[in-house]
Structures are given as structure tokens and as C-alpha cells.
């Protein structure tokens, strides 16, 4: 009887030892968000705030469902622009980084141009891009691409240049070609840097897509969430504005979670940043 009574406790303790950290990582953020929503609702009730200044959580949820037919297509447009621009930035950033490390002269010639594009505010460039591109969607893609491109390029180039010189000498000793050294040594060594650039670029691509749409002032059926934010502001439909903000925040969190998962998938078996420590 004693063995039977202690067995459930043992099973429960072993389950908590295996999954306790994961449960806490999920429960703590949810608890903090619930607390913030409760504070928000309390402020609205205590000060009797008008809904056109600060709507309560219930009104925001109501607007989210009532305006889903309007907000969902806008969310899809913003998501599509973000991921396409991020994909182009990945291809362009990695490709240009590989080209730049082949020669110091190439790096000296190209790197200042990329820095100039990065430090120039995208709001200042957007009007010119809108003039020279055939459609607004292409202009938004270019704006988002330019913002996400530099972090990926910079991190990838730094990773390719951070290879252990002893390993480079070893590859040279065995007569490896430049292509073999790139594929089998430099690219794997640069993977952690690339993943950092991917996480940064994912968030920046979303921010740039929204800012570019603000600058473009695009409207109509093909508009994204940025236009719905402006539209809600002009009409003083603040619950819908909060619902659109909530959708943007969820999209940003989803992009960060996706890029973090990709980084974990490639690094968790061998890189120090993703290995689980015992102490």
C-alpha cells in the first residue's frame, strides 16, 4: 500500500522535472499578459474612459470579430509583403556576403553602399521608390527588402570572416579549393551569425512593410494593416485600431517564434548558444 501511495507522487515529480521549465516559460508570459489586460480593464472602468479614447478589452475583442472580414485580408497582404521581402533579403544578403568575402577590394567597394542604404531613413526613400516602381506593392516590397537586407548581410559577412584561422590553414594544407572551403567550413561556421541576422531581419521586414505603407498611403482592397490603422484613426474607430494593432503584434510574435525555432532547429545539437546546460 505504501508503494502504491508514493508512486503517483513519483510520477508527478518526474513529469515536473522534465516539463517544469517549459510550463513556466508558457505560464509566466500568459500570466503577465492577463495581469496587464486586467489593469487595462480596471483603468477603463474606474475612470469611465470613453471608447473613442481608450476602449476596453471587450470592445477590442468585439471589433476583432466584427471587422474580421476587413482586417483578415489586410493581415494577409502585410504578411505576404513581409515574407517575400524577407526571402529576397535572405537571398540577396547571403549572396552578396559570399561575394564580398572573396576579395577585400570587392568588400571595400560594396560595403559603403549598403551602409548608406541602411542609415538613410526608409521614409525618406519611399517617395522616390513610389515614383520609379510600376505598382505600390512593388514599392512596399523594395522598402521592406532594403530594411531587412543589411542585418542579414552584415551578420553573414561577419560570420564568414570569423572562421578559425587554424582550420583555414588545415583546409589549405589538404588542398581544398575555395569552393570546398566555403561550403564545408565557412558556411557552417557562419550559421549562428546568419540565424541572428534572420531573427533581426524578420522583425525589421514587418516594421518596414508597415512604415512603407504609411509613407505610400495605399488604399483599397489590396491595402495592408497599416492603411486599416490610418482608416480607423480618421474615423475614430479606436476599437478596430486596437484590433489591428493586436494583429500586427501577433504577426510580429509569430515571425520571431518562427525564426527562433529555425535557429534552434539548426543549432541545438552543436552550438553553445542553444545547448542546454546542467548548471
C-alpha positions in Angstrom: 0.0 0.0 0.0 2.9 2.4 0.8 4.4 1.7 -2.6 1.1 2.4 -4.3 0.6 5.7 -2.5 4.0 7.1 -3.3 4.0 6.0 -7.0 1.7 8.9 -8.2 3.9 11.4 -6.3 7.0 10.0 -8.0 5.4 10.1 -11.5 4.2 13.7 -10.8 7.6 14.8 -9.7 9.4 13.2 -12.7 6.9 14.9 -15.0 7.5 18.3 -13.4 11.3 17.7 -13.6 11.0 17.0 -17.3 8.5 19.7 -18.3 8.6 22.2 -15.5 10.8 24.7 -17.3 8.6 24.6 -20.4 5.4 25.0 -18.4 6.8 28.0 -16.6 8.0 29.6 -19.9 4.5 29.4 -21.2 2.6 30.2 -18.0 4.6 33.2 -16.8 4.1 35.3 -20.1 0.4 34.3 -20.2 0.0 35.4 -16.5 1.8 38.7 -17.2 -0.4 39.4 -20.2 -3.6 38.6 -18.2 -2.4 40.9 -15.5 -1.9 43.8 -18.0 -5.3 43.2 -19.5 -6.9 43.3 -16.1 -5.1 46.6 -15.3 -6.3 47.9 -18.6 -9.9 47.0 -17.9 -9.7 48.4 -14.4 -8.5 51.8 -15.6 -11.3 51.9 -18.2 -13.9 51.1 -15.5 -12.5 53.4 -12.8 -12.1 56.5 -14.9 -15.1 55.7 -17.1 -13.0 56.3 -20.2 -14.9 56.9 -23.5 -14.4 54.1 -26.0 -13.2 56.6 -28.7 -10.2 57.4 -26.4 -9.5 54.1 -24.7 -11.8 51.1 -25.4 -12.0 48.3 -23.0 -10.7 44.8 -23.9 -14.2 43.5 -24.5 -14.8 46.2 -27.2 -11.5 45.4 -28.8 -12.4 41.7 -29.0 -15.8 42.6 -30.3 -14.3 44.7 -33.0 -11.8 42.0 -33.8 -14.6 39.5 -34.7 -17.0 42.1 -36.3 -14.3 43.5 -38.6 -12.6 40.2 -39.3 -13.8 40.4 -42.9 -11.9 43.7 -43.3 -8.9 43.0 -41.2 -8.1 39.5 -42.3 -7.3 40.4 -46.0 -5.2 43.3 -44.8 -3.3 41.0 -42.5 -2.7 38.6 -45.4 -1.3 41.5 -47.5 1.1 42.6 -44.8 2.2 39.0 -44.1 2.8 38.4 -47.8 4.9 41.5 -48.2 6.9 40.8 -45.1 7.8 37.2 -46.0 8.5 37.9 -49.6 10.8 40.8 -48.7 12.4 38.7 -46.0 13.0 35.9 -48.6 14.6 38.4 -51.0 16.7 39.8 -48.2 18.0 36.3 -47.3 19.0 35.6 -50.9 20.5 39.0 -51.5 22.2 39.3 -48.2 23.8 35.8 -48.2 24.7 36.1 -51.9 26.3 39.5 -51.5 28.1 38.4 -48.3 29.7 35.4 -50.1 30.8 37.7 -53.0 32.2 40.3 -50.6 34.5 37.9 -48.7 36.1 36.7 -51.9 38.1 39.9 -52.2 38.9 42.8 -49.8 38.6 45.1 -52.8 35.1 43.9 -53.5 34.1 44.4 -49.9 35.7 47.9 -49.8 33.7 48.8 -53.0 30.3 47.5 -52.0 30.1 47.8 -48.2 29.8 51.6 -48.0 26.8 51.5 -50.4 25.0 49.0 -48.2 25.7 51.1 -45.2 24.3 54.3 -46.9 21.1 52.4 -47.8 20.8 51.2 -44.2 21.3 54.5 -42.4 19.1 56.5 -44.7 15.5 56.5 -43.3 13.2 54.4 -45.3 10.5 57.2 -45.0 12.9 59.4 -47.0 13.5 56.9 -49.7 9.9 55.7 -50.1 8.6 58.6 -52.2 11.4 58.1 -54.7 10.7 54.3 -54.8 7.0 55.0 -55.4 7.8 57.2 -58.3 10.1 54.7 -60.1 8.2 51.5 -59.4 5.2 50.3 -61.5 2.9 49.5 -58.6 2.6 50.3 -54.9 3.0 46.6 -53.9 6.4 46.5 -55.7 7.4 49.7 -53.8 6.4 48.2 -50.5 8.4 45.1 -51.3 11.5 47.1 -52.1 11.2 49.2 -48.9 10.9 46.2 -46.7 13.7 44.4 -48.6 16.1 47.4 -48.0 15.5 47.4 -44.3 15.8 43.7 -43.8 18.7 43.3 -46.1 21.5 44.9 -44.2 21.3 42.9 -40.9 21.4 39.7 -42.8 24.3 40.8 -45.0 26.3 42.3 -42.0 25.9 39.2 -39.8 26.6 36.8 -42.6 29.7 38.6 -43.7 30.9 38.8 -40.1 30.3 35.0 -39.7 32.1 34.1 -42.9 35.1 36.2 -41.8 35.2 34.7 -38.2 36.4 31.2 -39.2 39.2 29.9 -37.1 42.5 30.5 -39.0 43.9 27.2 -37.9 41.0 25.4 -39.7 41.6 27.6 -42.7 45.2 26.5 -42.7 44.2 22.9 -42.3 42.0 23.1 -45.4 44.8 24.7 -47.4 47.2 22.0 -46.2 44.9 19.3 -47.6 44.5 21.2 -50.9 40.8 22.2 -50.6 39.5 24.5 -53.2 38.0 27.9 -52.4 34.5 26.5 -53.1 35.1 23.5 -50.8 36.4 25.7 -48.1 33.3 27.9 -48.4 30.8 25.1 -48.4 32.4 22.8 -45.8 34.0 25.3 -43.4 32.9 28.9 -43.8 29.2 28.4 -44.3 28.7 26.1 -41.2 30.8 28.4 -39.1 28.7 31.4 -40.2 25.4 29.7 -39.4 25.0 31.2 -35.9 25.6 34.6 -37.2 23.2 34.0 -40.1 20.5 32.9 -37.6 21.0 36.1 -35.6 20.6 38.2 -38.8 17.5 36.2 -39.7 15.8 37.0 -36.4 16.6 40.7 -36.7 15.7 40.8 -40.4 12.3 39.1 -39.7 11.2 41.8 -37.3 12.6 44.6 -39.4 10.8 43.4 -42.5 7.5 43.6 -40.8 8.3 47.1 -39.4 9.4 48.3 -42.8 6.3 46.9 -44.5 4.1 48.9 -42.2 6.2 52.1 -42.3 6.4 51.9 -46.1 2.6 51.6 -46.4 2.2 54.6 -44.1 4.5 56.5 -46.4 2.8 55.2 -49.6 -0.7 55.9 -48.3 -2.0 53.0 -50.3 -5.7 52.2 -50.0 -8.3 49.9 -51.5 -8.8 46.2 -51.4 -5.1 45.4 -51.7 -4.1 47.5 -48.7 -2.5 46.1 -45.6 -2.9 46.6 -41.9 -1.1 50.0 -41.9 -3.9 51.5 -44.0 -6.5 50.0 -41.7 -4.8 51.6 -38.8 -4.9 55.0 -40.5 -8.5 54.5 -41.6 -9.6 53.6 -38.1 -7.8 56.7 -36.7 -9.5 59.0 -39.2 -12.9 57.5 -38.4 -12.2 57.5 -34.6 -12.9 53.7 -34.7 -10.5 53.1 -31.9 -11.6 49.5 -31.1 -10.8 48.5 -34.6 -7.5 50.3 -34.4 -6.6 48.3 -31.3 -7.7 45.1 -33.0 -5.4 45.9 -36.0 -2.5 46.7 -33.6 -3.2 43.3 -31.8 -3.0 41.5 -35.2 0.3 43.2 -36.0 1.7 42.3 -32.6 0.6 38.7 -33.1 2.2 38.6 -36.5 5.5 40.0 -35.1 5.5 37.4 -32.3 4.8 34.7 -34.8 7.7 35.8 -37.1 10.0 35.9 -34.1 8.9 32.5 -32.9 9.3 31.0 -36.4 12.8 32.4 -36.8 13.8 31.4 -33.3 12.6 27.8 -34.0 14.5 27.7 -37.2 17.6 28.9 -35.4 17.1 26.2 -32.7 16.5 23.5 -35.3 19.9 24.2 -36.9 21.9 24.9 -33.8 20.6 23.0 -30.8 22.7 19.9 -31.4 26.1 21.6 -31.5 26.2 25.3 -30.9 26.9 26.7 -27.4 24.1 29.3 -27.6 21.4 26.5 -28.0 22.8 23.7 -25.8 21.0 23.1 -22.5 23.4 23.4 -19.6 23.2 21.3 -16.5 24.4 24.2 -14.2 
